[in-house]
Amino acid sequence: MRVLIAGSTGVIGRALVPLLATTGHEAIGLSRSQGVDLLDPAAVRKAVRQASPDAVLHMATAIPAQLNPAKFDRDFALTNRLRTEGVRNLIGAATEIGVPRIITQGVAFAYRPGEGHANEDVPLWTEGAPKKFAPAVEALASLERQTTEAGGLVLRFGHLHGPGTAFYADGSFPTAIRAGRMPLVGEGRSVFSFTHTHDAATAIIAALDKPNVTGALNVVDDEPRPIRDWLPEFARSLGAPAPRRLPVWLARLVVGSFGVVFMNGLRGADNARARLTLDWRPRHATFDPALDTAA
């Protein structure tokens, strides 16, 4: 199968491309570094026609290496466009030439708050989300709507870890933890579902082999973990001091409402449907900071 990957040089793309080759597929990269701007409809149409793929993947983001929670809307502005305009351009070009398989990258941590781990039937947090986070959720909703209308599949990944991610040894999380700039806010109630980049890649391979699976699936680890558990463990694995405690009122002044939500309002996700419909299993069943920080 000829597979066109928008975002082939990103953290998922770098794990996926070699895996495609070993499973008998032909990977065709599509990225800004290769001179194709997903926000340019004519350029995208030309690239898709030239590639003549059997499947098109949208894995493109433009997330800064260092995010500022207080300016989350600014930092995600380009990624939001890639998830709205970029998806529209790519899906439009793919449907013009009859590409049978479309897969896009969603996220599994934008669910409406509630008890327990969210399955795919829980709505995205499009109503009542913090002001800085709301544009990102709206962009994700647009991506999912466009993908579904085209008969495609959205893979909702958790917080990505592994080589090249923010959680890896040289990423922004370890850097902030070593510097004492990653406190625990309030009770640290947020529950994180993680996805290793290798597990994201194997899920994509599985989805390519099951063209009748459509809609949205949570591609996350088996055991989501509250941040109050894994953040101190992360610090220990780095040999860094334990994260200091910060009251909610003070954190809101420093990092804004989304920074507080990041620590106390995120909901874990359930991967049962992906395991069943894709016959997929994560190699990394739960997040172990030592695996990333030992690199």
Backbone bond lengths (Angstrom), bond angles and torsions (degrees), N, CA, C in turn:
res aa  C-N    CA-C-N  psi(-1)  N-CA   C-N-CA  omega(-1)  CA-C   N-CA-C  phi
1 M - - - 1.458 - - 1.534 109.84 -
2 R 1.318 116.15 132.53 1.461 121.36 175.20 1.533 108.69 -85.62
3 V 1.341 116.23 119.94 1.465 121.18 -173.00 1.520 109.32 -118.41
4 L 1.329 115.78 117.54 1.469 121.57 177.28 1.515 108.59 -93.40
5 I 1.342 116.27 124.87 1.461 121.44 -174.68 1.514 110.36 -116.89
6 A 1.319 116.92 109.25 1.461 121.06 170.89 1.530 106.95 -80.04
7 G 1.331 116.46 119.50 1.458 120.44 -174.10 1.515 111.62 95.70
8 S 1.320 116.86 30.76 1.471 121.39 -175.55 1.522 113.08 -67.41
9 T 1.330 117.76 -18.48 1.468 120.17 -179.74 1.526 112.74 -98.47
10 G 1.341 117.28 3.11 1.455 121.26 177.87 1.520 111.70 -78.54
11 V 1.332 117.03 -177.83 1.460 119.82 -174.14 1.525 112.17 -66.30
12 I 1.324 117.78 -34.90 1.471 119.52 175.28 1.517 110.28 -75.09
13 G 1.325 116.61 -43.20 1.458 120.42 -179.80 1.514 112.87 -57.87
14 R 1.324 116.66 -40.12 1.463 119.68 -178.48 1.533 111.91 -68.31
15 A 1.321 116.85 -28.57 1.461 119.80 175.17 1.529 110.98 -80.89
16 L 1.321 116.67 -30.91 1.457 121.87 -173.76 1.523 114.05 -79.15
17 V 1.333 117.46 -43.50 1.474 120.62 -172.30 1.529 112.57 -55.38
18 P 1.327 120.15 -50.97 1.468 118.21 178.94 1.521 112.98 -65.24
19 L 1.329 117.02 -31.73 1.465 120.23 179.81 1.530 110.99 -69.24
20 L 1.324 116.23 -35.76 1.468 119.28 175.67 1.524 110.68 -59.55
21 A 1.324 116.04 -43.90 1.467 119.99 -178.84 1.528 111.08 -62.78
22 T 1.324 117.38 -41.65 1.466 120.09 -177.33 1.527 112.32 -72.53
23 T 1.328 117.67 -16.36 1.462 120.58 178.63 1.527 112.24 -104.78
24 G 1.323 116.15 14.07 1.461 120.40 171.68 1.510 116.35 89.29
25 H 1.323 117.16 11.39 1.464 120.97 178.84 1.528 110.05 -100.24
26 E 1.315 115.57 161.33 1.465 121.34 175.15 1.526 108.77 -109.41
27 A 1.318 116.56 118.52 1.460 121.73 -178.28 1.524 110.55 -92.11
28 I 1.334 115.70 132.74 1.462 122.08 177.52 1.524 107.12 -122.89
29 G 1.313 116.98 115.93 1.451 121.22 -175.88 1.515 113.13 -80.20
30 L 1.319 115.05 146.73 1.458 121.99 176.10 1.526 106.44 -142.77
31 S 1.337 116.39 109.02 1.464 119.33 -176.23 1.522 109.79 -151.72
32 R 1.333 115.10 166.92 1.467 120.00 177.70 1.522 110.85 -61.98
33 S 1.344 116.45 -36.19 1.457 119.31 -179.46 1.527 112.31 -66.62
34 Q 1.334 115.37 -18.84 1.467 119.86 177.35 1.524 111.63 -96.67
35 G 1.320 116.29 8.54 1.459 120.78 173.28 1.510 115.80 88.94
36 V 1.337 118.15 13.00 1.463 120.70 179.08 1.527 109.50 -114.58
37 D 1.313 116.18 119.33 1.458 122.54 179.40 1.523 108.36 -97.44
38 L 1.332 118.11 117.33 1.457 121.33 -178.73 1.526 112.54 -62.59
39 L 1.325 116.91 -18.32 1.460 120.00 179.25 1.525 112.34 -86.59
40 D 1.323 116.85 1.89 1.471 122.90 177.83 1.528 108.08 -106.31
41 P 1.338 118.38 100.42 1.472 120.81 -174.74 1.527 113.37 -57.05
42 A 1.319 117.48 -41.38 1.471 119.85 -177.62 1.533 110.61 -65.85
43 A 1.335 116.36 -42.25 1.468 119.95 179.95 1.525 110.98 -64.59
44 V 1.320 116.35 -39.80 1.468 120.39 179.79 1.517 110.35 -66.91
45 R 1.318 116.37 -44.28 1.472 119.95 179.77 1.521 110.69 -60.25
46 K 1.320 116.39 -42.59 1.465 120.33 179.75 1.526 111.27 -64.13
47 A 1.327 116.27 -44.33 1.463 120.38 -177.99 1.523 111.30 -64.89
48 V 1.313 117.34 -40.90 1.466 120.59 -179.45 1.521 110.40 -67.83
49 R 1.309 117.01 -41.43 1.474 119.35 178.71 1.526 110.83 -63.90
50 Q 1.304 116.83 -42.33 1.470 119.87 179.75 1.523 111.56 -64.88
51 A 1.315 117.26 -37.38 1.465 120.70 -178.47 1.519 111.56 -74.38
52 S 1.329 117.05 -33.56 1.462 122.49 -177.76 1.530 111.34 46.82
53 P 1.349 116.96 58.71 1.462 120.26 -172.69 1.531 113.32 -82.27
54 D 1.323 114.38 164.46 1.464 121.91 172.22 1.529 110.55 -92.46
55 A 1.321 116.10 -19.57 1.462 121.55 178.43 1.513 108.99 -147.84
56 V 1.335 115.81 146.02 1.456 122.61 177.66 1.521 108.31 -123.97
57 L 1.335 115.80 129.45 1.459 121.94 179.23 1.522 110.07 -116.30
58 H 1.313 116.62 133.50 1.463 121.42 173.36 1.524 108.00 -107.32
59 M 1.333 116.24 102.52 1.460 123.03 178.82 1.524 110.69 -121.13
60 A 1.306 117.35 18.46 1.466 121.96 -172.52 1.524 111.87 -85.70
61 T 1.334 115.74 132.15 1.463 123.07 171.46 1.527 107.93 -138.55
62 A 1.313 115.45 172.46 1.475 120.72 175.90 1.523 108.30 -140.88
63 I 1.326 115.37 51.95 1.459 121.49 -175.92 1.524 109.72 -82.58
64 P 1.327 118.67 126.39 1.472 120.42 -179.99 1.527 111.55 -61.67
65 A 1.316 115.91 151.10 1.461 120.43 178.28 1.521 111.22 -62.60
66 Q 1.330 117.06 -30.97 1.461 121.72 -179.84 1.518 108.47 -122.48
67 L 1.339 116.91 109.10 1.451 121.55 -179.89 1.530 110.62 -89.94
68 N 1.320 115.29 144.12 1.457 121.69 173.91 1.528 107.48 -110.84
69 P 1.361 118.65 107.96 1.465 119.93 -177.34 1.518 113.55 -55.26
70 A 1.329 117.18 -32.50 1.459 120.20 -179.40 1.526 112.17 -71.61
71 K 1.334 116.61 -18.25 1.467 121.41 178.93 1.533 110.18 -124.40
72 F 1.320 115.42 36.92 1.461 121.37 -175.86 1.526 111.67 -58.91
73 D 1.328 117.40 -39.89 1.467 120.37 -179.51 1.525 111.13 -63.00
74 R 1.332 116.83 -38.94 1.466 120.62 177.67 1.527 110.70 -67.38
75 D 1.324 116.41 -45.43 1.460 120.28 -175.86 1.525 112.73 -67.64
76 F 1.325 117.52 -24.27 1.461 121.50 -178.28 1.532 112.77 -101.69
77 A 1.312 117.97 4.87 1.465 120.51 -174.15 1.528 112.15 -58.34
78 L 1.334 118.27 -46.39 1.460 120.21 -178.63 1.524 111.57 -70.28
79 T 1.328 117.15 -39.41 1.460 119.87 176.46 1.528 110.38 -61.78
80 N 1.319 117.42 -38.75 1.466 120.55 176.97 1.525 110.95 -60.60
81 R 1.310 117.32 -39.46 1.466 120.13 177.67 1.530 111.17 -67.50
82 L 1.313 116.40 -38.00 1.470 119.46 177.63 1.521 111.02 -64.46
83 R 1.334 116.49 -30.47 1.466 120.86 -179.13 1.515 113.00 -86.91
84 T 1.316 117.03 -5.16 1.465 120.38 176.50 1.527 109.78 -117.27
85 E 1.331 116.46 -70.83 1.468 120.40 179.94 1.525 111.93 -66.86
86 G 1.346 116.60 -44.25 1.458 119.95 -178.27 1.512 112.23 -62.33
87 V 1.323 116.56 -43.26 1.463 120.68 177.55 1.524 110.32 -63.50
88 R 1.319 116.53 -42.27 1.465 119.71 179.21 1.521 110.77 -60.22
89 N 1.326 117.29 -43.93 1.458 120.49 -179.76 1.525 111.69 -65.41
90 L 1.326 116.25 -43.01 1.462 119.90 -176.89 1.523 111.42 -70.40
91 I 1.326 117.11 -45.93 1.469 119.80 179.41 1.521 110.37 -65.97
92 G 1.330 116.78 -39.03 1.463 119.31 177.87 1.516 112.29 -60.25
93 A 1.332 116.60 -44.87 1.465 120.83 179.15 1.523 110.80 -65.86
94 A 1.339 116.86 -38.35 1.469 120.55 -179.41 1.528 111.47 -67.68
95 T 1.324 117.29 -42.84 1.461 119.63 -178.36 1.527 111.44 -70.38
96 E 1.332 117.34 -29.26 1.468 120.48 177.58 1.524 112.28 -58.14
97 I 1.330 116.93 -36.53 1.462 119.92 -177.53 1.528 111.89 -106.37
98 G 1.331 116.35 10.09 1.452 120.00 172.82 1.513 116.01 74.54
99 V 1.334 117.35 34.18 1.474 119.61 176.66 1.531 108.34 -64.34
100 P 1.341 118.06 125.32 1.461 119.82 -172.73 1.524 115.84 -79.22
101 R 1.333 119.16 -18.86 1.463 120.12 -174.74 1.518 110.48 -130.77
102 I 1.338 116.35 123.88 1.465 123.61 178.01 1.517 108.12 -126.44
103 I 1.339 116.15 127.24 1.462 122.00 178.78 1.528 107.95 -130.85
104 T 1.333 116.71 132.51 1.460 120.71 -179.74 1.523 110.55 -124.96
105 Q 1.323 115.38 160.86 1.467 122.58 -177.79 1.517 111.10 -97.96
106 G 1.331 116.40 113.85 1.449 121.87 172.16 1.516 109.60 -106.32
107 V 1.327 116.82 -167.87 1.460 120.25 176.51 1.523 109.76 -132.66
108 A 1.346 115.36 150.47 1.468 121.56 -176.87 1.521 112.04 -103.59
109 F 1.346 117.61 17.15 1.466 119.18 179.52 1.526 111.45 -124.60
110 A 1.332 115.90 28.00 1.467 120.02 176.81 1.524 110.82 -116.93
111 Y 1.328 115.83 26.29 1.456 120.11 179.95 1.526 111.71 -78.09
112 R 1.323 114.71 153.86 1.458 120.40 174.06 1.531 108.61 -59.94
113 P 1.324 118.18 135.19 1.471 119.74 -178.93 1.519 112.35 -59.01
114 G 1.317 115.44 149.57 1.456 121.29 179.20 1.510 110.25 175.05
115 E 1.312 116.27 -177.04 1.456 121.73 -178.89 1.524 110.76 -85.59
116 G 1.319 115.88 145.95 1.457 120.73 175.01 1.518 112.65 78.72
117 H 1.327 114.89 174.58 1.457 120.96 179.47 1.523 109.84 -81.72
118 A 1.316 115.91 134.94 1.465 120.96 -174.60 1.525 111.57 -80.88
119 N 1.322 116.23 132.29 1.459 118.89 168.36 1.522 108.73 -94.62
120 E 1.316 115.88 -177.32 1.467 120.40 -171.87 1.521 113.89 -69.86
121 D 1.335 117.50 -11.64 1.463 120.26 179.21 1.531 112.66 -83.35
122 V 1.333 117.01 -14.69 1.464 120.47 177.59 1.528 108.90 -72.05
123 P 1.333 118.80 132.27 1.469 120.53 -178.25 1.527 112.25 -65.84
124 L 1.325 115.21 151.60 1.454 119.81 169.77 1.531 108.87 -66.77
125 W 1.327 115.95 160.39 1.458 121.70 -173.93 1.535 110.69 -82.19
126 T 1.315 115.88 60.68 1.463 120.18 -177.42 1.525 112.13 -83.98
127 E 1.323 117.32 -14.99 1.461 120.91 178.86 1.523 109.75 -117.67
128 G 1.317 116.14 123.70 1.453 120.50 175.19 1.509 115.62 84.26
129 A 1.329 117.65 7.87 1.466 120.14 178.36 1.527 110.24 -69.03
130 P 1.329 117.83 153.40 1.475 119.42 176.22 1.526 111.10 -54.27
131 K 1.313 116.14 146.28 1.460 121.81 -173.77 1.526 112.28 -54.52
132 K 1.335 117.64 -40.33 1.461 120.95 -177.66 1.532 112.23 -72.39
133 F 1.328 116.80 -25.09 1.462 122.78 -176.72 1.523 112.22 -91.72
134 A 1.319 117.13 -25.50 1.465 122.25 -172.69 1.532 113.75 -56.06
135 P 1.354 120.16 -44.33 1.467 118.21 179.79 1.532 113.20 -60.98
136 A 1.333 116.97 -34.42 1.464 119.82 179.11 1.515 110.89 -67.41
137 V 1.335 117.11 -39.77 1.467 120.00 179.04 1.521 110.44 -68.48
138 E 1.318 117.01 -39.35 1.471 119.93 177.80 1.529 110.64 -62.63
139 A 1.331 116.79 -39.16 1.463 120.18 177.48 1.521 111.05 -64.40
140 L 1.324 117.01 -40.75 1.465 120.72 177.63 1.521 110.71 -64.32
141 A 1.319 116.78 -40.48 1.464 120.20 178.20 1.529 110.70 -62.46
142 S 1.328 116.15 -38.84 1.465 120.28 177.33 1.524 110.76 -65.21
143 L 1.323 116.97 -45.13 1.467 121.19 177.88 1.521 110.43 -57.37
144 E 1.326 117.14 -45.37 1.461 120.26 -177.92 1.524 111.07 -67.62
145 R 1.299 116.81 -40.11 1.464 120.52 179.96 1.527 110.36 -62.92
146 Q 1.321 117.01 -46.79 1.461 120.52 -179.62 1.526 111.75 -64.94
147 T 1.316 116.52 -40.15 1.465 120.46 179.63 1.519 110.95 -64.70
148 T 1.323 116.01 -45.43 1.465 120.78 -178.32 1.523 111.22 -64.60
149 E 1.319 116.16 -42.45 1.472 119.62 179.79 1.522 111.94 -63.27
150 A 1.342 116.80 -26.68 1.468 120.85 178.85 1.532 111.92 -89.15
151 G 1.347 117.30 4.13 1.450 120.51 -179.85 1.513 113.43 76.18
152 G 1.349 116.47 24.33 1.457 120.99 -177.67 1.515 113.07 -98.33
153 L 1.319 115.24 -171.13 1.458 123.02 -177.29 1.523 110.15 -127.22
154 V 1.323 115.93 130.51 1.468 122.15 173.47 1.522 108.22 -99.74
155 L 1.317 116.49 124.45 1.459 121.02 173.35 1.529 107.45 -99.87
156 R 1.316 115.72 113.53 1.462 121.36 -178.35 1.530 108.43 -89.26
157 F 1.320 116.37 102.77 1.463 121.55 179.76 1.524 110.56 -85.82
158 G 1.330 115.22 152.61 1.455 120.59 174.41 1.518 110.46 -84.00
159 H 1.313 116.09 -160.95 1.462 121.04 176.93 1.528 107.43 -66.79
160 L 1.301 116.46 116.95 1.462 120.80 -173.96 1.519 111.42 -73.97
161 H 1.331 115.69 133.20 1.457 120.53 172.10 1.521 108.37 -132.55
162 G 1.319 115.05 166.19 1.452 120.73 -172.51 1.519 110.03 115.38
163 P 1.328 117.39 -178.27 1.470 121.53 -175.20 1.531 113.13 -52.57
164 G 1.324 114.54 131.78 1.461 120.51 175.66 1.511 115.10 86.30
165 T 1.330 118.20 -6.59 1.463 120.16 -177.20 1.520 111.52 -91.71
166 A 1.331 115.43 172.49 1.466 120.95 179.40 1.517 112.36 -65.95
167 F 1.332 117.79 -20.91 1.459 121.16 -176.82 1.522 112.52 -93.85
168 Y 1.333 117.50 -5.46 1.458 119.60 -177.39 1.527 110.05 -75.47
169 A 1.330 116.00 172.29 1.472 122.12 -171.03 1.525 113.56 -50.63
170 D 1.328 116.71 -40.41 1.463 120.18 -177.26 1.525 112.72 -103.08
171 G 1.328 116.75 14.90 1.452 120.80 -176.64 1.513 113.71 -83.46
172 S 1.327 115.61 -179.50 1.466 120.45 -174.46 1.524 112.39 -70.23
173 F 1.329 118.49 -32.03 1.464 119.49 179.80 1.523 112.14 -66.23
174 P 1.358 119.12 -55.07 1.470 118.17 176.93 1.525 113.29 -57.25
175 T 1.330 116.28 -37.80 1.465 120.01 179.15 1.520 111.15 -61.09
176 A 1.348 116.01 -45.55 1.462 120.29 -179.75 1.523 111.68 -67.64
177 I 1.336 116.53 -38.36 1.472 119.74 -179.55 1.526 110.38 -65.84
178 R 1.330 117.23 -43.77 1.477 120.42 178.87 1.527 111.46 -60.36
179 A 1.345 115.39 -35.21 1.460 120.17 -177.20 1.529 112.62 -85.89
180 G 1.332 117.33 0.49 1.457 120.39 -179.15 1.512 113.57 73.26
181 R 1.337 116.98 24.22 1.469 121.29 -177.58 1.523 112.62 -107.12
182 M 1.335 117.48 21.15 1.456 121.04 177.99 1.531 108.45 -129.18
183 P 1.338 116.95 78.62 1.462 119.94 -177.78 1.527 111.64 -79.33
184 L 1.318 115.81 164.64 1.459 121.44 168.59 1.521 107.59 -89.73
185 V 1.311 116.53 121.93 1.457 121.04 -177.77 1.525 109.52 -96.03
186 G 1.311 115.83 129.25 1.458 119.98 179.06 1.517 111.50 58.11
187 E 1.317 116.73 -131.27 1.458 122.10 -178.66 1.529 112.79 -90.16
188 G 1.331 117.36 -4.59 1.462 119.96 -179.45 1.519 112.10 59.71
189 R 1.324 116.72 49.37 1.468 121.54 -173.09 1.522 114.29 -82.49
190 S 1.332 118.81 -14.25 1.471 119.63 -178.16 1.523 111.02 -57.01
191 V 1.330 115.35 136.32 1.463 121.30 177.57 1.527 107.67 -107.12
192 F 1.329 116.03 125.15 1.455 121.73 -175.29 1.526 110.98 -103.67
193 S 1.314 115.78 126.44 1.456 122.03 166.19 1.524 106.75 -97.99
194 F 1.321 116.56 123.38 1.455 121.59 -178.75 1.525 110.46 -104.18
195 T 1.331 115.61 158.10 1.462 122.36 173.16 1.520 108.27 -138.66
196 H 1.322 116.56 119.64 1.463 119.85 174.63 1.524 108.66 -72.76
197 T 1.311 117.26 145.50 1.472 120.30 -177.20 1.535 111.55 -59.04
198 H 1.328 117.48 -34.64 1.467 119.28 176.88 1.526 110.97 -64.86
199 D 1.327 117.19 -40.05 1.462 120.36 178.73 1.524 111.42 -67.76
200 A 1.332 117.12 -34.91 1.464 120.14 174.36 1.525 109.94 -61.47
201 A 1.329 116.17 -43.01 1.469 120.56 -179.04 1.520 111.74 -65.82
202 T 1.328 117.75 -42.56 1.465 119.33 -179.21 1.525 111.10 -67.73
203 A 1.336 117.47 -32.03 1.461 119.98 176.27 1.530 110.88 -66.55
204 I 1.316 116.39 -38.18 1.470 119.44 177.62 1.524 110.21 -64.60
205 I 1.320 117.76 -43.62 1.461 121.18 177.28 1.526 110.14 -58.18
206 A 1.332 116.20 -45.36 1.463 120.04 179.40 1.529 111.14 -61.87
207 A 1.338 116.55 -39.30 1.467 120.68 -179.20 1.521 112.03 -68.59
208 L 1.328 117.28 -33.21 1.460 120.07 177.01 1.524 111.06 -63.33
209 D 1.314 116.27 -32.73 1.463 120.99 -178.47 1.521 113.12 -83.73
210 K 1.337 117.53 -1.35 1.467 121.52 -179.41 1.525 109.04 -130.84
211 P 1.326 116.77 73.60 1.473 120.56 -172.92 1.521 114.61 -64.87
212 N 1.316 118.44 -16.67 1.463 120.16 -178.66 1.522 112.87 -86.69
213 V 1.327 117.30 -5.51 1.461 120.50 177.48 1.531 108.57 -84.32
214 T 1.316 116.27 117.49 1.468 121.75 -177.13 1.528 109.39 -129.01
215 G 1.328 116.45 -176.72 1.458 120.68 179.72 1.510 111.92 90.10
216 A 1.331 117.34 -131.06 1.464 122.15 -178.85 1.519 109.41 -140.85
217 L 1.343 115.46 143.59 1.457 121.37 179.66 1.528 110.28 -136.91
218 N 1.328 116.27 139.58 1.457 121.44 173.97 1.523 109.78 -81.36
219 V 1.318 116.44 113.25 1.468 121.60 176.92 1.524 106.85 -105.83
220 V 1.321 114.88 88.06 1.463 121.65 -174.05 1.528 109.33 -138.48
221 D 1.317 116.09 174.11 1.458 120.10 179.21 1.530 110.62 -72.99
222 D 1.333 115.47 173.05 1.465 120.77 -174.69 1.517 113.42 -79.64
223 E 1.329 117.22 -26.98 1.457 120.98 -170.31 1.527 110.74 -129.52
224 P 1.340 117.34 86.57 1.475 119.76 175.72 1.528 110.50 -58.38
225 R 1.356 115.54 149.53 1.460 119.83 -174.93 1.531 110.61 -129.91
226 P 1.326 117.44 137.14 1.472 119.46 174.73 1.522 111.03 -68.39
227 I 1.307 115.67 146.01 1.463 119.72 -176.86 1.530 111.45 -64.24
228 R 1.315 118.55 -27.62 1.463 120.01 178.33 1.525 111.93 -64.95
229 D 1.347 117.03 -18.71 1.466 121.34 177.57 1.521 112.20 -91.82
230 W 1.348 115.80 -49.53 1.461 117.07 -171.74 1.528 113.66 -82.24
231 L 1.328 118.73 -25.80 1.466 118.78 -178.66 1.538 111.87 -67.14
232 P 1.335 120.16 -47.28 1.477 118.36 174.98 1.529 112.52 -61.74
233 E 1.330 117.11 -35.92 1.466 120.55 176.97 1.524 110.92 -63.91
234 F 1.323 115.85 -39.43 1.466 121.58 177.27 1.536 109.45 -59.75
235 A 1.327 115.78 -46.15 1.462 120.11 -179.42 1.532 110.69 -61.37
236 R 1.326 116.73 -42.58 1.468 119.70 179.08 1.516 111.51 -62.48
237 S 1.333 116.96 -39.55 1.464 120.12 -179.11 1.524 111.68 -66.12
238 L 1.333 115.76 -24.23 1.467 120.89 178.35 1.522 112.41 -90.64
239 G 1.322 116.66 -7.84 1.460 119.74 -173.60 1.510 111.56 70.56
240 A 1.332 116.60 25.85 1.467 122.12 -177.92 1.528 109.75 -98.86
241 P 1.327 117.76 160.44 1.464 120.35 176.10 1.532 110.79 -61.22
242 A 1.321 115.70 153.27 1.464 120.39 176.41 1.530 109.81 -60.04
243 P 1.328 117.55 142.40 1.471 119.55 179.07 1.528 111.09 -59.00
244 R 1.307 116.08 136.50 1.466 119.56 177.66 1.525 109.18 -75.34
245 R 1.290 116.59 159.37 1.461 122.92 179.40 1.529 109.45 -94.01
246 L 1.329 115.48 137.65 1.462 120.75 -179.29 1.518 108.22 -128.92
247 P 1.325 118.55 125.95 1.463 119.49 178.38 1.529 111.06 -66.57
248 V 1.306 115.10 152.94 1.470 120.65 -176.09 1.521 111.22 -58.44
249 W 1.330 117.59 -42.76 1.462 119.17 -175.55 1.524 111.77 -62.20
250 L 1.328 116.39 -37.06 1.464 120.01 -179.64 1.528 110.50 -74.91
251 A 1.333 116.51 -40.70 1.463 119.77 179.00 1.522 111.09 -61.55
252 R 1.326 116.46 -36.03 1.467 119.18 -179.72 1.530 110.94 -63.61
253 L 1.314 117.40 -33.53 1.461 121.01 177.72 1.527 111.38 -71.05
254 V 1.343 116.48 -32.97 1.466 121.00 -174.41 1.525 112.10 -86.64
255 V 1.340 116.75 -48.23 1.474 119.92 -172.72 1.521 113.20 -116.14
256 G 1.314 118.05 1.31 1.454 120.42 176.74 1.516 112.88 81.18
257 S 1.327 115.82 177.42 1.462 121.14 -175.18 1.518 112.42 -65.29
258 F 1.336 117.57 -34.65 1.464 117.71 -179.72 1.518 111.33 -69.97
259 G 1.319 117.88 -34.77 1.454 120.03 176.34 1.523 111.56 -59.38
260 V 1.335 116.47 -37.72 1.462 120.95 177.03 1.522 110.28 -69.05
261 V 1.321 117.26 -43.19 1.468 121.37 178.62 1.526 110.87 -62.14
262 F 1.330 116.53 -39.04 1.461 120.85 179.85 1.526 110.77 -57.59
263 M 1.309 116.46 -34.41 1.462 121.02 -178.33 1.528 113.32 -90.61
264 N 1.333 117.60 -21.00 1.470 119.09 -170.95 1.527 115.08 -134.12
265 G 1.319 119.10 -6.91 1.455 119.07 -172.35 1.514 116.82 -122.45
266 L 1.336 118.44 -2.23 1.461 119.86 -178.69 1.524 110.67 -81.57
267 R 1.306 114.37 149.36 1.466 121.80 -174.14 1.521 110.18 -115.83
268 G 1.313 117.10 137.83 1.453 120.43 176.21 1.525 111.42 -70.94
269 A 1.328 116.03 166.36 1.469 121.38 -176.70 1.526 110.56 -122.90
270 D 1.310 115.20 154.43 1.462 123.12 -179.36 1.525 109.20 -102.27
271 N 1.332 117.69 131.20 1.469 120.79 -176.08 1.528 113.83 -103.16
272 A 1.339 117.80 11.14 1.467 120.78 -173.38 1.527 112.36 -57.88
273 R 1.319 116.69 -39.21 1.470 119.43 -175.95 1.525 111.20 -68.98
274 A 1.329 117.35 -39.23 1.466 120.09 177.30 1.528 110.98 -66.23
275 R 1.321 116.60 -40.44 1.465 120.38 178.12 1.531 110.76 -59.98
276 L 1.329 115.77 -40.07 1.463 120.19 -176.66 1.529 112.33 -76.49
277 T 1.344 117.02 -50.83 1.463 119.84 -171.54 1.523 113.57 -79.22
278 L 1.337 116.75 -28.43 1.467 119.89 179.50 1.527 112.37 -99.55
279 D 1.329 117.18 -7.42 1.467 121.82 -172.46 1.528 108.81 51.47
280 W 1.313 114.62 50.65 1.472 123.04 -174.44 1.519 109.91 -118.25
281 R 1.330 116.45 144.22 1.454 121.46 175.87 1.519 108.91 -134.87
282 P 1.333 118.54 134.87 1.470 119.32 176.63 1.522 111.34 -72.96
283 R 1.317 116.34 135.38 1.462 120.25 173.46 1.525 109.90 -67.44
284 H 1.333 116.14 -35.39 1.465 122.15 -179.74 1.530 107.47 -100.40
285 A 1.339 116.15 95.47 1.459 121.19 -172.27 1.518 112.87 -69.87
286 T 1.328 117.43 -26.14 1.457 122.03 176.78 1.523 108.23 -152.76
287 F 1.314 116.46 161.03 1.456 121.12 -175.53 1.520 110.70 -75.91
288 D 1.326 116.58 120.74 1.459 123.47 175.13 1.521 108.12 -117.44
289 P 1.341 117.96 102.25 1.470 119.96 -176.02 1.522 113.30 -55.60
290 A 1.320 117.99 -30.00 1.462 120.64 -176.71 1.522 112.01 -62.40
291 L 1.338 117.39 -29.54 1.464 120.10 -179.53 1.528 111.17 -67.32
292 D 1.338 116.46 -37.78 1.461 120.08 -179.83 1.524 111.22 -79.89
293 T 1.329 116.57 -40.46 1.460 118.53 -174.14 1.522 112.54 -78.39
294 A 1.349 117.73 -14.23 1.458 120.29 178.40 1.515 112.79 -78.35
295 A 1.343 116.46 -10.37 1.470 120.25 -177.06 1.520 111.05 -66.26
